């Protein structure tokens, strides 16, 4: 069933109708009457009688068959039976308002499970439980009972009734906008964020969506829905519980250096979601995105103000965000100088330097010159515009109002966006009302106004970028890095000198429809499972990643000092000697790595030292003792940079690719960035630019840049590994030694999911 029967119901039943005006069963009946709902409304109360013009039915069984939507205004304990009864009467959907379910402990969780079972068994879709309700004002549906809310183009998806009420009040008071749909998801026993978002993406009345999220039941499904909706409609999200603990202990640096929110945040950005962290920015940003046109290609932000101090703060905020400030043409600056005089600043930010104190029309004249510049996509007005008549003289109100109308008309004619910051935004100001009536956002907070302008500029860039699809191939790309059945020998390792084409490559793409089967268990995985291990040894990890296409330097497993000596002499010294353990995850912590071993005798001594250290470490950590062995491998030349490339199978998001500064101090430096798989090849290139260590990669102090192709090939192999073998929970190559002509993996770690 689509959600139209729920959000556009032809008939509604209010179960638990009440004569008490403080009860939801009364408020909803009243709300439906006042909001203009035109379909039949059935009120259910076992006492019978009449209420607000309705004849009360005494049970759900008395409802006519096929009612579209029922709202339960009853205690939690009654919900499973009522949902079952609704299903038997052909009710399409149920809104369960009651609290006392999964949020209240084990007993509530059991009740919630029974509610979900009843809904599934009888084909009833459920919003809630523990929800503030649902509202679709364009359909006259008001199951929240709130009064005085205008119908408009902003939809609200929330998990807090207070958040919803605050947004409704702010949007109603500060804009000419209104609410299309408001849905409290509650505990999401059935319907989640993703399905409602898909519905809103098709809803003709919704132009933008605000989502307040405490938690997802399926975060990856939400990202998929967001990726499909955001190219057409902006989605602004605020996520609470960002710092909550509860993720399982990670067994690799890749899993440890990012919490669930870090990974989710990466996915939100990939899906085109606008994320804010302050509630006072939600309505301002959503209104700006809903009301203002997308900036033309290459169009940046221009500031027009009457004060230098706020200008500087605004420039800092915009620059820190990474948004583009417009670089004005010389002709624009020269003309602004003619219009504004010698005291004005004309290079962006443009400062009228007090000229508006006696003539607010100077803003119009300046905008007429500034806005047509091809480099300008958004104009942010900063300062006290709208307050000249209040601040200086009533005689300025009329010309200021006329200036506001002219500025709004000019921007509309140019098809460009404008945001107005005003210190007088909360005053009854005719000039600001003129802006509001024209759909121009007027915002009191300088920070919120800057954020609105920044997100307008970002949305312009996103709309020109290729769409990301977490469920399939990145749009416009091939299937490089696709998961597929891999032979024991593995695919031919990629040519480290070949530059992949950013326009035609994708990394970590799911299996194709032509070959949907997962790869058979790799021998390294079978060996670990047979011994009850979830940690692969380094030699096993190398074999697995080699099958995924990653070429490692030569290495020899040695089980004695003599064997280590022979391996060192055969490989050519100097060599590295490293512990091979089935239990010890981080070799360096256990004294299990000896570098720059000069000859065979030194390799034998290194073996003995490593075994001794491993014994001591295992005893101290309570780990079982093993028959220790070592891996002997040639030392590599000093690299330009050490990187980490890893993947982590997030329980909500699926596989997430991580790139960062590598080596032994990964968790201290925490210089990492993430992408939810699959990604495009060029996304990996962008990831390198997001690191604090980026200057080392692009060339600094006379050093050549590192091989981007080598980094991409390593990322491809790591992504292919986690996408091909579903047993792989974490995979990490650290360090990946980056040189000017290649990138060489020096160590690898793989953790399997718990059997």
C-alpha positions as CSV (number, residue, x, y, z in Angstrom):
1,X,0.0,0.0,0.0
2,X,1.2,3.5,-0.8
3,X,1.1,6.1,2.0
4,X,-1.6,8.1,0.2
5,X,-4.3,6.4,2.2
6,X,-2.6,7.7,5.3
7,X,-1.6,11.2,4.3
8,X,-4.6,11.8,2.0
9,X,-7.3,9.7,3.6
10,X,-10.8,9.7,2.2
11,X,-12.2,8.8,5.6
12,X,-10.9,8.9,9.2
13,X,-11.8,7.2,12.5
14,X,-10.9,8.7,15.8
15,X,-10.7,5.8,18.3
16,X,-10.9,7.0,21.8
17,X,-12.9,10.1,21.1
18,X,-13.3,12.1,24.3
19,X,-15.6,14.9,25.7
20,X,-12.7,16.2,27.7
21,X,-11.2,19.3,25.9
22,X,-7.7,18.4,27.3
23,X,-7.7,15.0,25.7
24,X,-6.3,14.2,22.3
25,X,-9.6,12.4,21.4
26,X,-11.4,15.8,21.7
27,X,-8.7,18.0,20.2
28,X,-8.4,15.9,17.0
29,X,-12.1,15.9,16.4
30,X,-12.1,19.6,16.9
31,X,-9.0,20.0,14.7
32,X,-10.5,18.1,11.8
33,X,-13.6,20.3,11.9
34,X,-11.6,23.5,12.0
35,X,-9.1,22.5,9.4
36,X,-11.7,21.8,6.8
37,X,-11.5,18.1,6.4
38,X,-14.2,17.1,3.9
39,X,-14.3,13.3,4.3
40,X,-16.4,11.3,6.8
41,X,-15.1,11.2,10.3
42,X,-16.1,8.4,12.6
43,X,-15.8,8.8,16.4
44,X,-15.4,5.7,18.5
45,X,-16.1,5.5,22.2
46,X,-17.6,2.4,24.0
47,X,-20.0,4.7,26.0
48,X,-21.8,5.8,22.8
49,X,-23.8,9.0,22.6
50,X,-22.9,12.2,20.6
51,X,-19.8,14.4,20.6
52,X,-19.1,17.5,18.5
53,X,-21.8,16.6,16.0
54,X,-20.7,12.9,15.7
55,X,-22.7,9.9,16.7
56,X,-20.2,7.8,18.7
57,X,-19.7,4.3,17.6
58,X,-19.1,1.9,20.4
59,X,-16.3,-0.2,18.8
60,X,-13.9,-0.5,15.9
61,X,-16.0,-3.4,14.7
62,X,-18.9,-0.9,14.1
63,X,-16.9,1.1,11.6
64,X,-17.8,0.8,8.0
65,X,-15.4,-1.4,6.0
66,X,-12.4,0.2,4.3
67,X,-11.8,3.4,6.4
68,X,-8.5,4.8,5.2
69,X,-7.0,6.0,8.5
70,X,-7.6,5.5,12.2
71,X,-6.0,7.5,15.0
72,X,-5.8,5.7,18.4
73,X,-6.3,8.1,21.3
74,X,-6.2,5.2,23.8
75,X,-3.8,3.7,26.4
76,X,-0.8,1.8,25.1
77,X,-2.0,-1.6,26.3
78,X,-5.0,-1.5,24.0
79,X,-3.1,-0.7,20.8
80,X,-2.3,-4.3,19.6
81,X,-5.9,-5.5,19.8
82,X,-7.2,-2.3,18.3
83,X,-4.8,-2.5,15.3
84,X,-5.9,-6.1,14.8
85,X,-9.5,-5.0,14.8
86,X,-8.7,-2.2,12.4
87,X,-7.1,-4.6,10.0
88,X,-10.1,-6.9,10.1
89,X,-12.3,-3.9,9.1
90,X,-10.0,-3.0,6.2
91,X,-8.5,0.1,7.8
92,X,-5.5,1.2,5.7
93,X,-3.4,2.9,8.3
94,X,-3.3,3.7,12.0
95,X,-1.6,6.5,14.0
96,X,-0.7,5.3,17.5
97,X,-0.3,8.3,19.8
98,X,0.2,6.5,23.1
99,X,3.5,6.4,25.0
100,X,4.7,3.4,27.0
101,X,6.3,1.2,24.3
102,X,9.9,0.6,23.5
103,X,11.0,3.9,25.0
104,X,9.9,2.8,28.5
105,X,11.7,-0.5,29.1
106,X,11.4,-4.2,28.5
107,X,7.7,-4.4,29.1
108,X,7.0,-1.6,26.7
109,X,9.3,-3.2,24.1
110,X,7.3,-6.4,24.3
111,X,4.1,-4.5,23.8
112,X,5.6,-2.7,20.9
113,X,6.7,-6.0,19.3
114,X,3.1,-7.3,19.7
115,X,1.8,-4.1,18.0
116,X,4.2,-4.6,15.1
117,X,3.2,-8.2,14.7
118,X,-0.5,-7.3,14.7
119,X,0.1,-4.6,12.0
120,X,2.0,-7.0,9.8
121,X,-0.4,-9.9,10.2
122,X,-3.4,-7.8,9.2
123,X,-1.8,-5.5,6.6
124,X,-2.2,-2.3,8.5
125,X,0.5,0.4,8.2
126,X,1.4,2.2,11.4
127,X,2.8,5.6,12.3
128,X,4.2,5.6,15.8
129,X,3.7,4.6,18.5
130,X,4.8,7.4,20.8
131,X,4.1,9.9,18.1
132,X,2.9,13.5,18.3
133,X,0.6,12.7,15.4
134,X,0.2,13.6,11.7
135,X,-1.0,16.6,9.8
136,X,-1.6,17.4,6.1
137,X,-3.2,20.8,6.0
138,X,-3.7,20.8,2.2
139,X,-6.0,17.8,2.8
140,X,-7.6,19.3,5.9
141,X,-6.1,16.5,8.0
142,X,-5.1,17.6,11.5
143,X,-4.4,14.7,13.8
144,X,-2.1,16.8,16.0
145,X,-4.7,19.2,17.2
146,X,-2.5,22.3,16.9
147,X,-4.3,25.5,16.0
148,X,-3.5,28.5,13.9
149,X,-1.0,26.9,11.5
150,X,-1.0,28.0,7.9
151,X,-0.9,25.6,5.0
152,X,2.2,26.0,3.0
153,X,5.2,24.3,1.4
154,X,7.5,23.1,4.2
155,X,7.1,19.6,5.5
156,X,8.2,18.5,9.0
157,X,9.4,15.0,9.9
158,X,10.1,14.9,13.6
159,X,10.6,12.7,16.6
160,X,9.6,15.5,19.1
161,X,6.3,17.2,19.3
162,X,8.0,20.3,20.9
163,X,10.4,20.6,18.0
164,X,7.5,20.5,15.6
165,X,5.5,23.1,17.5
166,X,8.5,25.4,17.7
167,X,9.1,25.1,14.0
168,X,5.5,25.8,13.2
169,X,5.5,28.9,15.4
170,X,8.7,30.2,13.9
171,X,7.7,29.6,10.3
172,X,4.3,31.1,10.9
173,X,5.7,34.2,12.7
174,X,8.8,35.0,10.6
175,X,7.7,34.1,7.0
176,X,4.7,34.0,4.7
177,X,5.3,30.3,4.5
178,X,3.3,27.5,6.0
179,X,3.3,23.8,6.7
180,X,2.3,21.1,4.1
181,X,2.8,17.9,6.1
182,X,3.9,17.3,9.7
183,X,4.6,13.7,10.7
184,X,5.8,12.5,14.1
185,X,7.6,9.2,13.4
186,X,7.8,8.2,17.0
187,X,9.2,4.7,17.6
188,X,8.9,3.7,13.9
189,X,7.4,0.3,14.5
190,X,6.5,0.2,10.9
191,X,6.7,3.4,8.8
192,X,10.1,5.1,9.0
193,X,11.7,8.3,7.7
194,X,12.5,6.8,4.3
195,X,9.0,6.0,3.3
196,X,7.5,9.3,4.4
197,X,10.3,11.2,2.7
198,X,9.6,9.3,-0.6
199,X,6.0,10.4,-0.3
200,X,6.9,14.0,0.3
201,X,9.2,13.9,-2.7
202,X,6.1,13.3,-4.8
203,X,3.7,15.6,-2.9
204,X,2.9,18.6,-5.1
205,X,2.5,20.9,-2.1
206,X,5.8,20.2,-0.4
207,X,8.8,22.3,-1.6
208,X,11.2,21.6,1.3
209,X,11.5,19.1,4.1
210,X,12.8,19.6,7.7
211,X,13.7,16.4,9.6
212,X,14.5,16.2,13.3
213,X,16.1,12.7,13.8
214,X,16.8,10.9,17.0
215,X,17.3,7.6,15.4
216,X,16.7,5.6,12.2
217,X,15.4,2.1,11.9
218,X,17.1,1.8,8.5
219,X,19.6,4.6,7.9
220,X,20.7,3.3,4.6
221,X,17.1,3.3,3.3
222,X,16.8,6.9,4.4
223,X,20.0,7.8,2.5
224,X,18.6,6.1,-0.6
225,X,15.3,8.1,-0.3
226,X,17.2,11.3,0.4
227,X,19.5,10.8,-2.6
228,X,16.4,10.4,-4.8
229,X,14.4,13.4,-3.3
230,X,17.1,16.1,-2.8
231,X,17.8,16.8,-6.4
232,X,14.2,18.0,-6.6
233,X,13.5,19.2,-3.1
234,X,15.8,20.4,-0.3
235,X,16.0,18.3,2.9
236,X,17.3,20.0,6.1
237,X,18.2,17.6,8.9
238,X,19.1,18.1,12.5
239,X,20.4,15.0,14.3
240,X,20.2,14.6,18.0
241,X,22.1,12.0,20.0
242,X,25.3,12.7,17.9
243,X,27.5,11.9,20.9
244,X,25.7,8.8,22.1
245,X,27.8,5.8,22.9
246,X,26.7,2.3,22.1
247,X,28.6,1.4,19.0
248,X,30.3,-2.0,19.3
249,X,34.0,-1.9,20.1
250,X,35.9,-1.7,16.8
251,X,38.7,-4.1,16.1
252,X,40.6,-1.9,13.7
253,X,41.7,1.7,13.6
254,X,39.2,2.2,10.8
255,X,36.3,1.2,13.1
256,X,37.7,3.1,16.1
257,X,38.4,6.5,14.6
258,X,34.8,7.2,13.6
259,X,31.7,6.8,15.6
260,X,28.2,6.1,14.1
261,X,27.5,9.8,13.7
262,X,30.7,10.5,11.8
263,X,29.7,7.8,9.3
264,X,26.1,9.0,9.1
265,X,27.2,12.6,8.5
266,X,29.3,11.4,5.5
267,X,26.3,9.6,4.1
268,X,24.0,12.6,4.6
269,X,26.4,14.8,2.7
270,X,26.6,12.2,-0.1
271,X,22.8,12.1,-0.3
272,X,22.6,15.9,-0.8
273,X,21.1,16.5,2.7
274,X,21.6,19.9,4.3
275,X,22.6,19.2,7.9
276,X,22.5,21.8,10.7
277,X,23.4,21.5,14.3
278,X,21.3,24.4,15.7
279,X,17.6,24.6,16.0
280,X,17.5,28.3,15.3
281,X,18.9,27.5,11.8
282,X,16.4,24.9,10.8
283,X,13.5,27.2,9.7
284,X,15.8,29.9,8.3
285,X,17.7,27.5,6.1
286,X,14.7,25.5,5.0
287,X,12.7,28.7,4.1
288,X,15.7,30.1,2.1
289,X,16.1,26.8,0.2
290,X,12.3,26.6,-0.5
291,X,11.8,30.2,-1.5
292,X,14.9,31.2,-3.4
293,X,16.1,30.1,-6.8
294,X,19.3,28.0,-7.3
295,X,22.3,30.1,-8.0
296,X,23.6,30.1,-11.6
297,X,26.6,28.1,-12.4
298,X,29.7,29.6,-10.7
299,X,27.6,32.1,-8.8
300,X,29.0,33.0,-5.3
301,X,27.8,35.0,-2.3
302,X,28.0,38.8,-2.4
303,X,27.5,40.8,0.8
304,X,25.8,44.2,0.9
305,X,25.8,45.9,4.2
306,X,25.9,49.1,6.2
307,X,28.5,48.1,8.8
308,X,32.0,46.7,8.7
309,X,31.9,44.7,11.9
310,X,29.1,42.4,10.9
311,X,30.6,42.2,7.4
312,X,33.8,40.7,8.8
313,X,31.9,38.2,10.9
314,X,29.8,37.2,7.9
315,X,32.9,36.8,5.7
316,X,34.5,34.6,8.3
317,X,31.4,32.4,8.7
318,X,31.1,32.0,4.9
319,X,34.8,31.4,4.3
320,X,35.0,28.9,7.2
321,X,32.1,26.9,5.7
322,X,33.9,26.5,2.4
323,X,31.2,28.4,0.4
324,X,32.3,30.6,-2.5
325,X,32.5,34.4,-2.1
326,X,31.8,36.2,-5.4
327,X,34.8,37.9,-7.0
328,X,33.4,41.1,-8.5
329,X,34.4,42.2,-11.9
330,X,36.5,45.3,-12.2
331,X,33.7,47.1,-14.0
332,X,31.3,46.2,-11.2
333,X,33.6,47.7,-8.6
334,X,34.2,50.8,-10.6
335,X,30.5,51.4,-11.0
336,X,29.9,50.8,-7.3
337,X,32.5,53.4,-6.5
338,X,30.6,55.9,-8.7
339,X,27.3,55.1,-7.0
340,X,28.5,54.8,-3.4
341,X,31.3,57.4,-3.3
342,X,34.9,57.2,-1.9
343,X,34.1,56.1,1.6
344,X,32.4,52.8,0.6
345,X,34.0,49.4,0.3
346,X,33.2,47.9,-3.1
347,X,35.3,44.7,-3.4
348,X,32.8,42.2,-1.6
349,X,31.8,42.7,1.0
350,X,30.2,45.9,-0.3
351,X,29.7,48.4,2.5
352,X,27.5,51.6,1.9
353,X,29.4,53.3,4.7
354,X,26.5,55.0,6.4
355,X,25.0,56.5,3.3
356,X,21.7,54.7,4.0
357,X,21.3,56.5,7.3
358,X,19.6,59.3,5.4
359,X,18.8,57.6,2.1
360,X,17.9,53.9,2.3
361,X,17.4,54.0,-1.5
362,X,21.2,53.7,-1.8
363,X,20.7,49.9,-1.2
364,X,18.6,49.7,-4.3
365,X,21.1,51.6,-6.4
366,X,24.0,49.4,-5.1
367,X,22.0,46.2,-5.7
368,X,21.3,47.3,-9.3
369,X,25.0,47.3,-9.9
370,X,26.0,44.4,-7.8
371,X,23.4,41.7,-8.5
372,X,23.9,41.5,-12.4
373,X,27.6,40.6,-12.0
374,X,27.9,37.1,-13.4
375,X,30.0,36.1,-10.4
376,X,27.1,36.8,-8.0
377,X,24.5,34.1,-7.4
378,X,23.3,35.1,-3.9
379,X,23.1,38.5,-2.3
380,X,23.2,38.6,1.5
381,X,22.1,41.9,3.0
382,X,23.6,42.5,6.4
383,X,22.9,45.0,9.1
384,X,20.0,47.2,10.1
385,X,18.0,47.4,6.9
386,X,14.3,47.5,7.8
387,X,15.1,49.6,10.9
388,X,16.1,53.0,9.5
389,X,12.7,54.4,10.1
390,X,12.8,53.0,13.7
391,X,16.5,53.9,14.4
392,X,16.6,57.4,12.8
393,X,13.3,59.0,11.6
394,X,9.8,57.9,10.7
395,X,10.3,59.8,7.4
396,X,12.7,57.1,6.3
397,X,10.1,54.3,6.5
398,X,8.4,55.0,3.2
399,X,11.6,55.2,1.1
400,X,13.0,52.2,2.9
401,X,9.8,50.2,2.1
402,X,10.0,51.2,-1.5
403,X,13.7,50.2,-1.6
404,X,12.8,46.7,-0.2
405,X,10.1,46.2,-2.9
406,X,12.5,47.3,-5.6
407,X,15.3,45.1,-4.4
408,X,13.0,42.0,-4.2
409,X,11.7,42.8,-7.7
410,X,15.3,43.2,-9.1
411,X,16.4,39.9,-7.7
412,X,13.3,38.1,-8.9
413,X,13.9,39.5,-12.4
414,X,17.5,38.3,-12.4
415,X,16.5,34.9,-11.1
416,X,18.9,35.1,-8.2
417,X,18.6,34.5,-4.5
418,X,18.6,37.0,-1.7
419,X,18.7,36.6,2.1
420,X,18.3,39.6,4.5
421,X,19.8,39.7,7.9
422,X,18.3,42.5,10.0
423,X,18.8,43.5,13.6
424,X,15.1,44.6,13.4
425,X,13.7,41.3,12.2
426,X,11.4,40.9,15.2
427,X,10.0,44.5,14.8
428,X,6.8,45.4,13.0
429,X,8.7,47.0,10.1
430,X,7.0,47.8,6.8
431,X,10.2,47.4,4.8
432,X,10.9,44.0,6.2
433,X,7.2,43.0,5.7
434,X,7.7,44.0,2.0
435,X,10.6,41.5,1.9
436,X,8.6,38.8,3.6
437,X,5.6,39.3,1.3
438,X,7.9,38.9,-1.6
439,X,9.2,35.6,-0.2
440,X,12.6,36.9,0.8
441,X,14.0,35.3,4.0
442,X,14.4,37.9,6.8
443,X,16.6,36.5,9.6
444,X,17.6,38.1,12.9
445,X,20.6,35.9,13.7
446,X,23.6,36.8,11.6
447,X,24.9,33.2,11.9
448,X,21.6,31.8,10.7
449,X,21.5,34.3,7.8
450,X,25.0,33.3,6.8
451,X,24.2,29.6,7.0
452,X,21.1,30.2,4.8
453,X,23.2,31.9,2.2
454,X,25.9,29.2,2.4
455,X,23.4,26.4,1.9
456,X,21.9,28.2,-1.1
457,X,25.4,28.2,-2.7
458,X,26.0,24.6,-1.7
459,X,22.7,23.4,-3.1
460,X,23.5,25.1,-6.4
461,X,26.7,23.0,-6.6
462,X,25.0,19.8,-5.6
463,X,22.3,20.2,-8.2
464,X,25.0,20.2,-10.9
465,X,26.8,17.2,-9.5
466,X,26.1,13.6,-10.4
467,X,23.6,11.9,-8.1
468,X,24.8,9.4,-5.6
469,X,22.8,6.1,-5.2
470,X,23.6,3.9,-2.3
471,X,21.7,1.0,-3.8
472,X,23.4,0.9,-7.2
473,X,26.0,2.3,-9.4
474,X,27.0,6.0,-9.0
475,X,25.2,7.9,-11.7
476,X,27.1,8.2,-14.9
477,X,29.8,5.7,-13.8
478,X,30.9,2.2,-14.6
479,X,31.4,-0.6,-12.2
480,X,35.1,-0.4,-11.3
481,X,35.4,-2.0,-7.8
482,X,32.1,-3.9,-8.2
483,X,31.6,-6.8,-5.9
484,X,31.7,-10.1,-7.8
485,X,32.6,-13.7,-7.5
486,X,36.4,-13.8,-7.2
487,X,38.6,-16.9,-7.9
488,X,41.1,-18.1,-5.4
489,X,43.8,-16.7,-7.5
490,X,42.0,-13.4,-7.6
491,X,41.7,-10.8,-10.3
492,X,44.8,-9.5,-12.1
493,X,46.2,-6.7,-9.9
494,X,45.7,-3.3,-11.4
495,X,48.5,-1.6,-13.2
496,X,49.9,0.9,-10.6
497,X,50.8,3.3,-13.4
498,X,47.4,3.4,-15.0
499,X,45.3,6.5,-14.2
500,X,41.6,5.6,-13.8
501,X,39.2,7.9,-15.5
502,X,37.2,10.0,-12.9
503,X,34.3,10.1,-15.4
504,X,33.9,6.4,-15.8
505,X,34.9,4.7,-12.6
506,X,33.0,3.7,-9.5
507,X,34.2,2.1,-6.3
508,X,32.5,-0.4,-4.1
509,X,29.5,-0.8,-6.3
510,X,27.1,-3.6,-5.2
511,X,26.8,-6.8,-7.3
512,X,25.2,-6.4,-10.7
513,X,21.9,-8.0,-11.6
514,X,23.7,-10.3,-14.0
515,X,25.8,-11.7,-11.1
516,X,23.9,-11.2,-7.9
517,X,25.6,-14.1,-6.0
518,X,28.1,-13.4,-3.3
519,X,31.6,-14.9,-3.6
520,X,32.2,-18.2,-2.0
521,X,34.1,-18.1,1.3
522,X,37.7,-17.3,0.7
523,X,40.3,-19.8,2.0
524,X,41.5,-17.3,4.6
525,X,38.0,-16.8,5.9
526,X,37.3,-20.5,6.0
527,X,40.6,-21.0,8.0
528,X,39.6,-18.4,10.5
529,X,36.1,-19.7,10.9
530,X,37.3,-23.2,11.4
531,X,39.4,-22.1,14.3
532,X,36.7,-19.9,15.8
533,X,38.6,-16.7,15.0
534,X,37.3,-13.4,13.8
535,X,40.7,-11.8,13.3
536,X,42.7,-12.8,10.3
537,X,46.5,-13.0,10.6
538,X,48.4,-10.5,8.4
539,X,49.3,-13.3,5.9
540,X,45.6,-14.2,5.6
541,X,44.6,-10.6,5.3
542,X,47.2,-10.1,2.5
543,X,45.8,-13.1,0.7
544,X,42.2,-11.9,0.9
545,X,43.1,-8.4,-0.3
546,X,45.3,-9.8,-3.0
547,X,42.2,-11.7,-4.3
548,X,40.4,-8.3,-4.3
549,X,43.2,-6.8,-6.5
550,X,45.7,-5.3,-4.1
551,X,49.3,-6.1,-4.8
552,X,51.6,-6.5,-1.7
553,X,55.4,-6.7,-1.5
554,X,56.9,-10.2,-1.2
555,X,56.7,-11.8,2.2
556,X,57.7,-15.1,3.8
557,X,56.2,-16.7,6.9
558,X,58.8,-17.9,9.3
559,X,58.2,-20.2,12.3
560,X,61.7,-20.2,13.8
561,X,64.7,-17.9,14.1
562,X,66.6,-20.0,11.5
563,X,63.7,-19.7,9.1
564,X,63.5,-16.0,9.7
565,X,67.3,-15.7,8.9
566,X,66.9,-17.7,5.7
567,X,63.9,-15.6,4.6
568,X,65.8,-12.3,5.2
569,X,68.8,-13.5,3.2
570,X,66.6,-14.7,0.4
571,X,64.5,-11.5,0.2
572,X,67.5,-9.2,0.6
573,X,68.1,-7.0,3.6
574,X,67.1,-4.8,5.2
575,X,63.8,-6.4,6.1
576,X,61.0,-5.9,8.5
577,X,60.1,-8.8,10.9
578,X,56.4,-8.7,12.1
579,X,54.4,-10.8,14.5
580,X,51.8,-13.2,13.0
581,X,49.1,-13.8,15.6
582,X,45.7,-15.2,15.7
583,X,44.7,-13.1,18.8
584,X,46.9,-9.9,19.0
585,X,45.3,-7.2,16.8
586,X,47.8,-4.4,17.1
587,X,51.3,-5.8,16.7
588,X,53.1,-2.5,17.6
589,X,51.4,-2.4,21.0
590,X,52.8,-5.9,21.7
591,X,56.3,-5.2,20.6
592,X,55.7,-7.3,17.6
593,X,57.5,-5.3,14.9
594,X,61.2,-4.9,14.3
595,X,62.3,-2.7,11.4
596,X,65.5,-2.3,9.4
597,X,66.8,-5.8,10.2
598,X,70.3,-5.8,8.6
599,X,71.1,-9.5,8.1
600,X,70.0,-13.1,8.7
601,X,71.5,-13.2,12.2
602,X,69.6,-10.0,13.2
603,X,66.4,-11.5,11.7
604,X,66.9,-14.6,14.0
605,X,67.3,-12.3,17.0
606,X,64.3,-10.3,16.0
607,X,62.2,-13.5,15.9
608,X,63.2,-14.4,19.5
609,X,62.5,-10.8,20.7
610,X,59.1,-10.7,19.1
611,X,58.1,-14.1,20.5
612,X,59.2,-13.1,23.9
613,X,57.3,-9.8,23.7
614,X,54.2,-11.6,22.4
615,X,54.2,-14.1,25.3
616,X,54.5,-11.2,27.8
617,X,51.7,-9.2,26.1
618,X,49.4,-12.2,25.9
619,X,49.8,-13.0,29.6
620,X,49.2,-9.4,30.6
621,X,46.1,-9.1,28.4
622,X,44.7,-12.6,29.3
623,X,45.0,-13.9,25.8
624,X,45.7,-17.5,24.9
625,X,49.4,-18.4,24.1
626,X,50.1,-19.4,20.5
627,X,52.8,-21.1,18.4
628,X,54.1,-17.7,17.3
629,X,55.4,-17.1,13.8
630,X,56.6,-14.0,12.0
631,X,56.2,-12.4,8.6
632,X,59.5,-11.3,6.9
633,X,59.2,-8.7,4.2
634,X,61.6,-6.2,2.6
635,X,61.9,-2.7,4.0
636,X,60.5,-0.1,1.7
637,X,62.0,3.3,1.0
638,X,60.7,6.2,3.1
639,X,57.4,7.4,1.6
640,X,56.2,10.9,1.0
641,X,53.2,10.1,3.2
642,X,51.7,7.2,5.2
643,X,47.9,6.7,4.7
644,X,45.2,4.5,6.1
645,X,42.6,3.0,3.7
646,X,39.9,1.0,5.4
647,X,36.3,-0.1,5.3
648,X,33.9,-0.7,8.2
649,X,30.5,-2.5,7.9
650,X,28.3,-0.1,9.8
651,X,25.2,-1.9,11.2
652,X,22.9,0.8,10.0
653,X,24.7,2.2,6.9
654,X,26.4,-0.8,5.5
655,X,30.0,-0.6,4.2
656,X,31.8,2.8,4.8
657,X,35.1,3.6,3.2
658,X,37.7,5.5,5.3
659,X,40.7,7.4,4.2
660,X,43.1,9.1,6.6
661,X,46.6,9.8,7.8
662,X,48.2,6.4,8.6
663,X,50.9,4.9,10.8
664,X,50.9,4.1,14.5
665,X,49.2,7.3,15.6
666,X,45.9,7.1,13.7
667,X,43.7,7.2,16.7
668,X,45.6,10.2,18.1
669,X,45.7,12.2,14.9
670,X,42.1,11.3,13.9
671,X,42.8,12.8,10.5
672,X,40.2,10.8,8.6
673,X,37.3,11.2,6.2
674,X,34.5,8.8,5.2
675,X,32.2,7.9,2.4
676,X,29.3,5.4,2.4
677,X,29.9,2.9,-0.4
678,X,29.5,2.9,-3.3
679,X,31.5,6.0,-4.4
680,X,32.9,7.4,-7.6
681,X,36.6,7.4,-8.3
682,X,36.6,11.2,-8.1
683,X,35.2,11.0,-4.6
684,X,38.4,9.3,-3.4
685,X,40.3,12.2,-4.9
686,X,38.1,14.6,-3.0
687,X,38.7,12.6,0.2
688,X,42.4,13.2,-0.1
689,X,41.8,16.9,-0.2
690,X,39.7,16.8,3.0
691,X,42.6,15.6,5.1
692,X,44.7,17.9,7.2
693,X,47.7,16.1,5.6
694,X,46.5,17.0,2.2
695,X,49.5,19.4,1.5
696,X,51.8,16.4,1.9
697,X,49.9,14.6,-0.8
698,X,49.8,17.4,-3.3
699,X,53.4,18.3,-3.0
700,X,55.1,20.6,-0.4
701,X,58.6,21.9,0.3
702,X,59.8,20.7,-3.0
703,X,58.5,17.2,-2.7
704,X,56.5,15.8,-5.7
705,X,52.8,14.9,-5.3
706,X,51.9,11.3,-4.5
707,X,50.3,9.0,-6.9
708,X,46.6,9.5,-6.7
709,X,46.1,6.5,-9.0
710,X,47.8,4.3,-6.4
711,X,45.6,5.5,-3.6
712,X,42.5,5.0,-5.7
713,X,43.5,1.5,-6.6
714,X,44.1,0.6,-2.9
715,X,40.7,2.1,-2.0
716,X,39.1,0.1,-4.8
717,X,40.6,-3.2,-3.5
718,X,39.5,-2.4,0.1
719,X,36.0,-1.6,-1.1
720,X,35.8,-4.6,-3.3
721,X,36.9,-6.8,-0.4
722,X,34.1,-5.7,2.0
723,X,31.5,-5.7,-0.8
724,X,32.4,-9.1,-2.1
725,X,32.7,-11.1,1.1
726,X,29.8,-10.5,3.5
727,X,31.8,-12.1,6.4
728,X,34.2,-9.1,6.3
729,X,33.2,-6.6,9.0
730,X,36.4,-4.5,9.0
731,X,39.3,-4.2,6.6
732,X,42.3,-1.9,6.9
733,X,45.5,-1.2,5.0
734,X,47.7,0.8,7.3
735,X,50.1,2.1,6.5
736,X,49.6,2.6,2.8
737,X,53.0,4.1,1.7
738,X,52.4,6.8,-0.8
739,X,55.1,7.6,-3.4
740,X,55.2,9.8,-6.4
741,X,54.6,6.9,-8.8
742,X,52.8,4.3,-6.7
743,X,51.2,3.4,-3.3
744,X,52.3,0.3,-1.6
745,X,50.5,-1.5,1.3
746,X,52.8,-2.3,4.1
747,X,50.3,-3.9,6.5
748,X,46.8,-5.2,6.5
749,X,44.2,-6.1,9.1
750,X,40.8,-7.9,8.5
751,X,38.1,-8.6,11.1
752,X,35.2,-10.9,10.4
753,X,31.7,-10.5,11.6
754,X,30.8,-12.6,14.6
755,X,29.5,-16.0,13.5
